[in-house]
Amino acid sequence: MIHEIKRLLKNATEEEMHAVLLSMFMSMEAHEKTDQYTESQLVKDLKRTYQSFLEF
């Protein structure tokens, strides 16, 4: 799995990597700034972002 992720990152454009990081950081910030965005929602969103990247 690690090798697959490394391959995906190596083949991804800089813009794609920035989009993934931005999405993850925005989710983490939303969790820290509000009580309405629970940790379980954060984990679900991060997993969804990760899966979307793997499927790309």
C-alpha positions as CSV (number, residue, x, y, z in Angstrom):
1,M,0.0,0.0,0.0
2,I,2.8,2.4,0.9
3,H,4.4,1.8,-2.5
4,E,1.1,2.5,-4.3
5,I,0.7,5.8,-2.4
6,K,4.3,6.8,-3.2
7,R,3.6,6.0,-6.9
8,L,0.4,8.1,-6.9
9,L,2.2,11.1,-5.3
10,K,5.1,10.8,-7.7
11,N,2.6,10.9,-10.7
12,A,0.3,13.5,-9.3
13,T,0.7,17.1,-10.4
14,E,1.6,19.8,-7.9
15,E,-1.9,21.2,-8.2
16,E,-3.5,17.9,-7.4
17,M,-1.3,17.5,-4.3
18,H,-2.1,21.0,-3.1
19,A,-5.8,20.3,-3.6
20,V,-5.6,17.2,-1.4
21,L,-3.6,18.9,1.3
22,L,-6.0,21.9,1.3
23,S,-9.0,19.6,1.6
24,M,-7.4,17.8,4.5
25,F,-6.2,20.9,6.3
26,M,-9.6,22.6,5.9
27,S,-11.3,19.6,7.5
28,M,-8.9,19.6,10.4
29,E,-9.4,23.3,10.9
30,A,-13.2,23.0,10.8
31,H,-12.9,20.3,13.5
32,E,-10.7,22.5,15.7
33,K,-12.8,25.7,15.3
34,T,-16.3,24.4,15.8
35,D,-18.1,22.0,18.1
36,Q,-20.5,21.0,15.4
37,Y,-17.8,19.2,13.3
38,T,-17.1,16.1,15.4
39,E,-14.0,14.0,15.3
40,S,-16.0,11.1,13.7
41,Q,-17.0,13.5,10.9
42,L,-13.4,14.6,10.5
43,V,-12.2,11.0,10.2
44,K,-14.9,10.2,7.7
45,D,-14.0,13.3,5.6
46,L,-10.3,12.5,5.7
47,K,-11.0,8.9,4.7
48,R,-13.2,10.1,1.8
49,T,-10.5,12.4,0.6
50,Y,-7.9,9.7,0.9
51,Q,-10.1,7.2,-1.1
52,S,-10.8,9.8,-3.8
53,F,-7.1,10.4,-4.2
54,L,-6.4,6.6,-4.4
55,E,-9.2,6.2,-7.0
56,F,-7.9,9.1,-9.2
